[in-house]
Every structure is written in structure tokens, then in C-alpha cells.
């Protein structure tokens, strides 16, 4: 993992494989860490554990699932979905521990 400090206001970007992931939001890291801790997490589990609004959770999950980032995977439908870390997400969590 390579951390690249960016100009103030742009946060930090981390290189995972060939992709840069922006880490300017602690909520994103909290969601990834909670999914890692639980193994499989539902939207409600994340809401209860992290205490952020459902719309914010939905926005972050959508970002993390996107083809460009793909840190997590959805195991079923959006409403009843269970989320797990993708391989890239597991790599990211390991990099946080270093």
C-alpha cells in the first residue's frame, strides 16, 4: 500500500492494486471496519453500530460497491442486502492495520 498525501481538502488517496481509493471520510472507514468485524453486515447493523443516517449509509455503500472501487460486495437485494468485503476491501483493511 502506498499512501499519497494530497492538497488540503482533498483527503488521502491510497493505491490498492492499480486503483486509487479516496479516504477523506471517517464514515467510509467505519463502515468498512464494521463489515470486516461482522463478516456479513446488513444496512440496519451498520446503522445501529455506527450511528449514522440510513441515507448516508446507502450513499457510502453505493460508492463502495461501484465498479470503480469495488471494496464490498452485495450478497442479495439492496433492501435486504448483506454486505461482505471484496478481495480489494480485505487488502484495504489489512493495510489499515499496518
CNS distance restraints for C-alpha pairs under 8 A (distance, minus, plus):
assign (resid   1 and name CA) (resid  14 and name CA) 6.83 0.50 0.50
assign (resid   1 and name CA) (resid  15 and name CA) 5.93 0.50 0.50
assign (resid   1 and name CA) (resid  16 and name CA) 6.16 0.50 0.50
assign (resid   1 and name CA) (resid  95 and name CA) 6.40 0.50 0.50
assign (resid   2 and name CA) (resid  14 and name CA) 5.87 0.50 0.50
assign (resid   2 and name CA) (resid  15 and name CA) 5.47 0.50 0.50
assign (resid   2 and name CA) (resid  16 and name CA) 7.80 0.50 0.50
assign (resid   3 and name CA) (resid  12 and name CA) 7.10 0.50 0.50
assign (resid   3 and name CA) (resid  13 and name CA) 6.33 0.50 0.50
assign (resid   3 and name CA) (resid  14 and name CA) 4.87 0.50 0.50
assign (resid   3 and name CA) (resid  15 and name CA) 6.76 0.50 0.50
assign (resid   4 and name CA) (resid  12 and name CA) 6.16 0.50 0.50
assign (resid   4 and name CA) (resid  13 and name CA) 5.64 0.50 0.50
assign (resid   4 and name CA) (resid  14 and name CA) 6.30 0.50 0.50
assign (resid   5 and name CA) (resid  11 and name CA) 7.24 0.50 0.50
assign (resid   5 and name CA) (resid  12 and name CA) 5.21 0.50 0.50
assign (resid   5 and name CA) (resid  13 and name CA) 6.90 0.50 0.50
assign (resid   6 and name CA) (resid  10 and name CA) 5.93 0.50 0.50
assign (resid   6 and name CA) (resid  11 and name CA) 6.14 0.50 0.50
assign (resid   6 and name CA) (resid  12 and name CA) 5.81 0.50 0.50
assign (resid   6 and name CA) (resid  13 and name CA) 7.29 0.50 0.50
assign (resid   7 and name CA) (resid  11 and name CA) 7.33 0.50 0.50
assign (resid  10 and name CA) (resid  24 and name CA) 6.91 0.50 0.50
assign (resid  11 and name CA) (resid  22 and name CA) 6.92 0.50 0.50
assign (resid  11 and name CA) (resid  23 and name CA) 6.29 0.50 0.50
assign (resid  11 and name CA) (resid  24 and name CA) 4.26 0.50 0.50
assign (resid  11 and name CA) (resid  25 and name CA) 7.93 0.50 0.50
assign (resid  12 and name CA) (resid  22 and name CA) 5.84 0.50 0.50
assign (resid  12 and name CA) (resid  23 and name CA) 5.31 0.50 0.50
assign (resid  12 and name CA) (resid  24 and name CA) 5.81 0.50 0.50
assign (resid  13 and name CA) (resid  20 and name CA) 5.86 0.50 0.50
assign (resid  13 and name CA) (resid  21 and name CA) 5.25 0.50 0.50
assign (resid  13 and name CA) (resid  22 and name CA) 4.29 0.50 0.50
assign (resid  13 and name CA) (resid  23 and name CA) 5.77 0.50 0.50
assign (resid  13 and name CA) (resid  24 and name CA) 7.78 0.50 0.50
assign (resid  14 and name CA) (resid  20 and name CA) 5.30 0.50 0.50
assign (resid  14 and name CA) (resid  21 and name CA) 5.12 0.50 0.50
assign (resid  14 and name CA) (resid  22 and name CA) 6.44 0.50 0.50
assign (resid  14 and name CA) (resid  23 and name CA) 7.23 0.50 0.50
assign (resid  15 and name CA) (resid  19 and name CA) 5.55 0.50 0.50
assign (resid  15 and name CA) (resid  20 and name CA) 4.41 0.50 0.50
assign (resid  15 and name CA) (resid  21 and name CA) 6.33 0.50 0.50
assign (resid  16 and name CA) (resid  20 and name CA) 6.21 0.50 0.50
assign (resid  16 and name CA) (resid  21 and name CA) 7.16 0.50 0.50
assign (resid  16 and name CA) (resid  88 and name CA) 7.14 0.50 0.50
assign (resid  16 and name CA) (resid  91 and name CA) 7.57 0.50 0.50
assign (resid  16 and name CA) (resid  92 and name CA) 7.12 0.50 0.50
assign (resid  19 and name CA) (resid  69 and name CA) 7.51 0.50 0.50
assign (resid  21 and name CA) (resid  69 and name CA) 6.92 0.50 0.50
assign (resid  23 and name CA) (resid  28 and name CA) 7.37 0.50 0.50
assign (resid  23 and name CA) (resid  29 and name CA) 7.41 0.50 0.50
assign (resid  25 and name CA) (resid  29 and name CA) 7.00 0.50 0.50
assign (resid  26 and name CA) (resid  30 and name CA) 6.11 0.50 0.50
assign (resid  27 and name CA) (resid  31 and name CA) 6.18 0.50 0.50
assign (resid  28 and name CA) (resid  32 and name CA) 6.30 0.50 0.50
assign (resid  28 and name CA) (resid  60 and name CA) 6.48 0.50 0.50
assign (resid  29 and name CA) (resid  33 and name CA) 6.03 0.50 0.50
assign (resid  30 and name CA) (resid  34 and name CA) 6.07 0.50 0.50
assign (resid  30 and name CA) (resid  50 and name CA) 7.12 0.50 0.50
assign (resid  31 and name CA) (resid  35 and name CA) 6.18 0.50 0.50
assign (resid  31 and name CA) (resid  46 and name CA) 6.75 0.50 0.50
assign (resid  31 and name CA) (resid  50 and name CA) 7.48 0.50 0.50
assign (resid  32 and name CA) (resid  36 and name CA) 6.14 0.50 0.50
assign (resid  32 and name CA) (resid  85 and name CA) 7.64 0.50 0.50
assign (resid  32 and name CA) (resid  89 and name CA) 7.57 0.50 0.50
assign (resid  32 and name CA) (resid  93 and name CA) 7.53 0.50 0.50
assign (resid  33 and name CA) (resid  37 and name CA) 6.09 0.50 0.50
assign (resid  33 and name CA) (resid  93 and name CA) 7.01 0.50 0.50
assign (resid  34 and name CA) (resid  38 and name CA) 6.09 0.50 0.50
assign (resid  34 and name CA) (resid  41 and name CA) 7.75 0.50 0.50
assign (resid  34 and name CA) (resid  46 and name CA) 7.05 0.50 0.50
assign (resid  34 and name CA) (resid  49 and name CA) 7.80 0.50 0.50
assign (resid  35 and name CA) (resid  39 and name CA) 5.65 0.50 0.50
assign (resid  35 and name CA) (resid  40 and name CA) 6.12 0.50 0.50
assign (resid  35 and name CA) (resid  41 and name CA) 5.46 0.50 0.50
assign (resid  35 and name CA) (resid  46 and name CA) 7.86 0.50 0.50
assign (resid  35 and name CA) (resid  83 and name CA) 7.09 0.50 0.50
assign (resid  35 and name CA) (resid  84 and name CA) 6.28 0.50 0.50
assign (resid  35 and name CA) (resid  85 and name CA) 6.81 0.50 0.50
assign (resid  36 and name CA) (resid  40 and name CA) 7.76 0.50 0.50
assign (resid  36 and name CA) (resid  84 and name CA) 7.48 0.50 0.50
assign (resid  36 and name CA) (resid  85 and name CA) 6.60 0.50 0.50
assign (resid  36 and name CA) (resid  90 and name CA) 7.71 0.50 0.50
assign (resid  36 and name CA) (resid  93 and name CA) 7.58 0.50 0.50
assign (resid  39 and name CA) (resid  84 and name CA) 6.17 0.50 0.50
assign (resid  39 and name CA) (resid  85 and name CA) 7.65 0.50 0.50
assign (resid  40 and name CA) (resid  82 and name CA) 5.99 0.50 0.50
assign (resid  40 and name CA) (resid  83 and name CA) 5.52 0.50 0.50
assign (resid  40 and name CA) (resid  84 and name CA) 5.05 0.50 0.50
assign (resid  41 and name CA) (resid  45 and name CA) 6.01 0.50 0.50
assign (resid  41 and name CA) (resid  46 and name CA) 6.76 0.50 0.50
assign (resid  41 and name CA) (resid  82 and name CA) 5.32 0.50 0.50
assign (resid  41 and name CA) (resid  83 and name CA) 5.16 0.50 0.50
assign (resid  41 and name CA) (resid  84 and name CA) 6.69 0.50 0.50
assign (resid  42 and name CA) (resid  46 and name CA) 6.48 0.50 0.50
assign (resid  42 and name CA) (resid  80 and name CA) 7.23 0.50 0.50
assign (resid  42 and name CA) (resid  81 and name CA) 5.99 0.50 0.50
assign (resid  42 and name CA) (resid  82 and name CA) 4.61 0.50 0.50
assign (resid  42 and name CA) (resid  83 and name CA) 6.19 0.50 0.50
assign (resid  43 and name CA) (resid  47 and name CA) 6.22 0.50 0.50
assign (resid  43 and name CA) (resid  54 and name CA) 7.56 0.50 0.50
assign (resid  43 and name CA) (resid  57 and name CA) 7.21 0.50 0.50
assign (resid  43 and name CA) (resid  58 and name CA) 7.76 0.50 0.50
assign (resid  43 and name CA) (resid  80 and name CA) 7.92 0.50 0.50
assign (resid  43 and name CA) (resid  81 and name CA) 7.21 0.50 0.50
assign (resid  43 and name CA) (resid  82 and name CA) 7.37 0.50 0.50
assign (resid  44 and name CA) (resid  48 and name CA) 6.05 0.50 0.50
assign (resid  45 and name CA) (resid  49 and name CA) 6.07 0.50 0.50
assign (resid  46 and name CA) (resid  50 and name CA) 5.79 0.50 0.50
assign (resid  46 and name CA) (resid  51 and name CA) 7.70 0.50 0.50
assign (resid  46 and name CA) (resid  57 and name CA) 7.60 0.50 0.50
assign (resid  47 and name CA) (resid  51 and name CA) 5.25 0.50 0.50
assign (resid  47 and name CA) (resid  52 and name CA) 5.78 0.50 0.50
assign (resid  47 and name CA) (resid  53 and name CA) 6.63 0.50 0.50
assign (resid  47 and name CA) (resid  54 and name CA) 6.41 0.50 0.50
assign (resid  47 and name CA) (resid  57 and name CA) 7.20 0.50 0.50
assign (resid  52 and name CA) (resid  56 and name CA) 6.74 0.50 0.50
assign (resid  52 and name CA) (resid  57 and name CA) 6.90 0.50 0.50
assign (resid  53 and name CA) (resid  57 and name CA) 6.31 0.50 0.50
assign (resid  54 and name CA) (resid  58 and name CA) 6.01 0.50 0.50
assign (resid  55 and name CA) (resid  59 and name CA) 6.14 0.50 0.50
assign (resid  56 and name CA) (resid  60 and name CA) 6.19 0.50 0.50
assign (resid  57 and name CA) (resid  61 and name CA) 6.01 0.50 0.50
assign (resid  58 and name CA) (resid  62 and name CA) 6.05 0.50 0.50
assign (resid  59 and name CA) (resid  63 and name CA) 6.32 0.50 0.50
assign (resid  60 and name CA) (resid  64 and name CA) 6.14 0.50 0.50
assign (resid  61 and name CA) (resid  65 and name CA) 6.06 0.50 0.50
assign (resid  61 and name CA) (resid  72 and name CA) 7.90 0.50 0.50
assign (resid  62 and name CA) (resid  66 and name CA) 6.18 0.50 0.50
assign (resid  63 and name CA) (resid  69 and name CA) 7.25 0.50 0.50
assign (resid  64 and name CA) (resid  69 and name CA) 5.85 0.50 0.50
assign (resid  64 and name CA) (resid  70 and name CA) 5.63 0.50 0.50
assign (resid  64 and name CA) (resid  71 and name CA) 5.37 0.50 0.50
assign (resid  64 and name CA) (resid  72 and name CA) 5.86 0.50 0.50
assign (resid  65 and name CA) (resid  69 and name CA) 6.64 0.50 0.50
assign (resid  65 and name CA) (resid  70 and name CA) 4.74 0.50 0.50
assign (resid  65 and name CA) (resid  71 and name CA) 6.25 0.50 0.50
assign (resid  65 and name CA) (resid  72 and name CA) 5.37 0.50 0.50
assign (resid  65 and name CA) (resid  73 and name CA) 5.94 0.50 0.50
assign (resid  65 and name CA) (resid  74 and name CA) 7.39 0.50 0.50
assign (resid  66 and name CA) (resid  70 and name CA) 5.40 0.50 0.50
assign (resid  70 and name CA) (resid  86 and name CA) 6.82 0.50 0.50
assign (resid  70 and name CA) (resid  88 and name CA) 7.01 0.50 0.50
assign (resid  70 and name CA) (resid  89 and name CA) 7.52 0.50 0.50
assign (resid  71 and name CA) (resid  85 and name CA) 6.11 0.50 0.50
assign (resid  71 and name CA) (resid  86 and name CA) 5.25 0.50 0.50
assign (resid  71 and name CA) (resid  87 and name CA) 7.22 0.50 0.50
assign (resid  71 and name CA) (resid  88 and name CA) 5.32 0.50 0.50
assign (resid  71 and name CA) (resid  89 and name CA) 4.10 0.50 0.50
assign (resid  71 and name CA) (resid  90 and name CA) 7.78 0.50 0.50
assign (resid  71 and name CA) (resid  92 and name CA) 8.00 0.50 0.50
assign (resid  72 and name CA) (resid  83 and name CA) 6.52 0.50 0.50
assign (resid  72 and name CA) (resid  84 and name CA) 5.56 0.50 0.50
assign (resid  72 and name CA) (resid  85 and name CA) 4.30 0.50 0.50
assign (resid  72 and name CA) (resid  86 and name CA) 4.66 0.50 0.50
assign (resid  72 and name CA) (resid  88 and name CA) 7.97 0.50 0.50
assign (resid  72 and name CA) (resid  89 and name CA) 6.07 0.50 0.50
assign (resid  73 and name CA) (resid  83 and name CA) 5.63 0.50 0.50
assign (resid  73 and name CA) (resid  84 and name CA) 5.44 0.50 0.50
assign (resid  73 and name CA) (resid  85 and name CA) 6.13 0.50 0.50
assign (resid  73 and name CA) (resid  86 and name CA) 5.73 0.50 0.50
assign (resid  74 and name CA) (resid  78 and name CA) 7.54 0.50 0.50
assign (resid  74 and name CA) (resid  81 and name CA) 6.10 0.50 0.50
assign (resid  74 and name CA) (resid  82 and name CA) 5.85 0.50 0.50
assign (resid  74 and name CA) (resid  83 and name CA) 4.71 0.50 0.50
assign (resid  74 and name CA) (resid  84 and name CA) 6.68 0.50 0.50
assign (resid  75 and name CA) (resid  81 and name CA) 6.03 0.50 0.50
assign (resid  75 and name CA) (resid  82 and name CA) 5.15 0.50 0.50
assign (resid  75 and name CA) (resid  83 and name CA) 5.83 0.50 0.50
assign (resid  75 and name CA) (resid  84 and name CA) 7.22 0.50 0.50
assign (resid  76 and name CA) (resid  80 and name CA) 6.72 0.50 0.50
assign (resid  76 and name CA) (resid  81 and name CA) 4.65 0.50 0.50
assign (resid  76 and name CA) (resid  82 and name CA) 6.11 0.50 0.50
assign (resid  77 and name CA) (resid  81 and name CA) 4.81 0.50 0.50
assign (resid  85 and name CA) (resid  89 and name CA) 5.13 0.50 0.50
assign (resid  85 and name CA) (resid  90 and name CA) 5.99 0.50 0.50
assign (resid  86 and name CA) (resid  90 and name CA) 6.34 0.50 0.50
assign (resid  87 and name CA) (resid  91 and name CA) 6.31 0.50 0.50
assign (resid  88 and name CA) (resid  92 and name CA) 6.23 0.50 0.50
assign (resid  89 and name CA) (resid  93 and name CA) 6.25 0.50 0.50
assign (resid  90 and name CA) (resid  94 and name CA) 6.25 0.50 0.50
assign (resid  91 and name CA) (resid  95 and name CA) 6.20 0.50 0.50
assign (resid  92 and name CA) (resid  96 and name CA) 6.40 0.50 0.50
assign (resid  93 and name CA) (resid  97 and name CA) 6.66 0.50 0.50
assign (resid  94 and name CA) (resid  98 and name CA) 6.78 0.50 0.50
